[in-house]
Amino acid sequence: TLKTYTETRFDFNDGATEVNAHFAWIQLGGLRVGLDESAFDTFVGYAGNVVNDTIVPYGGFKTGVVQYYFDAGNGFSAMASLEEGSGGADQAAPGATYGYGVGTIDSYVPHIVGGLKYTQGWGGISGVVAYNSNWEEWAGKVRLDVNVNEAFSLFVIGGYGTDKNSDRNFYKPWGGNWAVWGGGTYKFNEKTSFNLQVSYDEAKEFGLAANVAYTIVPGFSVITELDWAHNDYNNPGEFNWTKMEAGKKNALGGFVRFQRDF
């Protein structure tokens, strides 16, 4: 089967409009080539059904890829991906340093990502590992999903990465070596659901995001979300990786999204 997919985003912010080519790939069978999000994130899945799921970031996103996906047909699947990476502007922690902003490969050696997954009606378990060729660092994540019943589902993701040459990088943007993300979704009915995500890392960065998503009519939904970010930084000059202003230990925000799908 031959597939192609493109997605262009138009963002209006502070009086200016930015055009962003977010996806542009071609896939033949299990082989995908082009512009995509890193398999380090897409293969195990995003961290919940909240919009702001990167208060504690869990990986770089937009990148050029050469990937191969294999589906055994019995719940098992596997993936291998050669990736280009990208800078900090399109990633989970904008403006970041610690090597994160130089995520694009600087030689002929690509970043390498591999993963395994097993899914059944009860949920699934998946794992992914990545090698950053720029910094010679490793990172990995393991995810468990459990479908408690038709209305209630839970997930937990654990991440670990090395930091010998770079405190943070394209595949380990969280603070310290380890981080964890967890949460779930409860569907009150066919139109209304509640989504929650809690995140924490070794650098004592904490995130909480919760929303209520309501489908007014098919193709039109309203999402109301509340987000809280916290860290324990004492130095007011340090950059806050939870997307807050430097020196602030707590930030609370929220928004309402009107979303049209067609």
CORDAKA-V460240 format. One record per helix or strand of 2 or more residues. SS is the DSSP state (H for helix, E for strand). FROM is the first residue (numbers start at 0). TO is the last residue. If there is no record, write none. Layout:
# CORDAKA-V460240
ss=SS from=FROM to=TO
ss=SS from=FROM to=TO
This chain:
# CORDAKA-V460240
ss=E from=1 to=12
ss=E from=15 to=27
ss=E from=30 to=36
ss=H from=38 to=41
ss=E from=61 to=70
ss=E from=75 to=82
ss=H from=87 to=89
ss=E from=110 to=119
ss=E from=122 to=131
ss=E from=136 to=146
ss=E from=151 to=160
ss=E from=177 to=186
ss=E from=191 to=200
ss=E from=205 to=216
ss=E from=219 to=229
ss=E from=249 to=259
